[in-house]
Amino acid sequence: MNGTINTSTNSIHWKEVRSQFNLNGAYIHLAQMLLASHPKQVREAIELHRNKLDDNPTEYYEKNYVAFETRARKAAADYMKADPEEVVLTDSTTMGLGLLFTGLKLKKGEEILTTAHDHYSTEKAIEYAALKNGASVRRVQLYTDSYNVNEEELIEKLIKAIQVATRVVAITWVHSCTGVKLPVRQIAEALKKINEQRTAEDRIYLCVDGVHAFGVENVSMKELGCDFFVAGTHKWIFGPRGTGILWGKKEAWDMLIPSIPAFSDLSYYMWTGAIPAGKINFSDLHTPGGFHAFEHQWALNEAFEFQMNIGKAKVEERTHRLSTLLKQGLKDIKHIRLYTPIDKALSCGINCFDVEGMKAEEVVKKLHAKKIIASVTPYKAIYARLSPSIVNSEEEVRACVKALEEILS
Ligand SMILES: Cc1ncc(COP(=O)(O)O)c(C=O)c1O
């Protein structure tokens, strides 16, 4: 096995996919949405860069940084069907959200409209942005009963909340508090219609934290229709830990001011005056400079290649199939309350639930004792959470359902 998946036949051998990971085989891993294990080709690329950097750091860096960064950006862009110039390399979702929200050119009197279902990192980035630029923040509650959410209602609640002052709509594609997946494309279409009635100066920008669909949903950036998209690549993409992306649509570039100086060649030439300021693309201007854990950043292309080699459509189908199997099992257990919708149009790979009379932390502990790794939602409402991915099998999901059937005994 050389680290690539055999795709010569039409059917993927999921056991072969699993064999690429060094995951502890004594456990069923259903929480990699927090932090993923690296597949073989990513591990080997990291190892190679690390050895070369340890051998001769300066020359290895100087000879290769342009080529390696270009390769990582291109692999990310190919995966998103975007332009490499639109892709900024970050260290995490949190870093991308910070760069995005605190860099937006907003002023006093303008508003960021967000929701009550976003992650701590989005909430804080927006709060810090508002402190700096004087914009106001308003939160809209899109649902109270997450299990029974309805697509039209979600869209209507958000769109109805837009006011004249709204310049930014900040949403999360898949809520890690409930597992609800928002219909981002439809929201983008509704915003497009509103923007047709506005001038360029009043136009609304759609910003998406897409981390829990990135590496699952087979959608291009153009199809998604947002203006800015943020994701870590160390979760569902199975990329190197400490990597992520911020994507900015060309027409939206002017809305963002960089927060961290870039180290790209073009950014230096701009600084020395060799090229005019306006001539530099989004990626070269916004990818944070300073030296990084390069052995990780330069191995990012391997993670995208791993995904593309399996095939985005197959990854999506597999993840939804396991997630649906899990939910179908959980919904029939009397002592379990499921918070994530069954419909795959409104859910993805995260599944949240409660066990009657038991705290979520205790559920996770009991599952651990049964060799199942789960997590809890790091929100004010704490639920237990199971997230099957392409490393898992139907047998593992069934074993998990059985463990939950018996959890009270
Ligand atoms: C919706 C959401 N956004 C952002 C983050 C933070 O991601 P990162 O660890 O890549 O910064 C998380 C964490 O899992 C999350 O659930």
The ligand as an SDF file (V2000), in Angstrom:
LIG
                    3D

 16 16  0  0  0  0  0  0  0  0999 V2000
  -18.8370   25.3850   14.0390 C   0  0  0  0  0  0  0  0  0  0  0  0
  -17.4050   25.4710   14.5080 C   0  0  0  0  0  0  0  0  0  0  0  0
  -16.6510   26.5150   14.1080 N   0  0  0  0  0  0  0  0  0  0  0  0
  -15.3760   26.6390   14.4850 C   0  0  0  0  0  0  0  0  0  0  0  0
  -14.7630   25.6920   15.2780 C   0  0  0  0  0  0  0  0  0  0  0  0
  -13.3240   25.8690   15.6560 C   0  0  0  0  0  0  0  0  0  0  0  0
  -12.5340   25.1190   14.7730 O   0  0  0  0  0  0  0  0  0  0  0  0
  -10.9640   25.1500   14.8140 P   0  0  0  0  0  0  0  0  0  0  0  0
  -10.5620   24.1920   15.8810 O   0  0  0  0  0  0  0  0  0  0  0  0
  -10.5190   24.6820   13.4560 O   0  0  0  0  0  0  0  0  0  0  0  0
  -10.5510   26.5360   15.1050 O   0  0  0  0  0  0  0  0  0  0  0  0
  -15.4980   24.5840   15.7160 C   0  0  0  0  0  0  0  0  0  0  0  0
  -14.8820   23.5130   16.5300 C   0  0  0  0  0  0  0  0  0  0  0  0
  -15.1030   22.3400   16.3440 O   0  0  0  0  0  0  0  0  0  0  0  0
  -16.8710   24.4780   15.3330 C   0  0  0  0  0  0  0  0  0  0  0  0
  -17.6340   23.4560   15.7540 O   0  0  0  0  0  0  0  0  0  0  0  0
  1  2  1  0
  2  3  1  0
  2 15  2  0
  3  4  2  0
  4  5  1  0
  5  6  1  0
  5 12  2  0
  6  7  1  0
  7  8  1  0
  8  9  2  0
  8 10  1  0
  8 11  1  0
 12 13  1  0
 12 15  1  0
 13 14  2  0
 15 16  1  0
M  END
$$$$
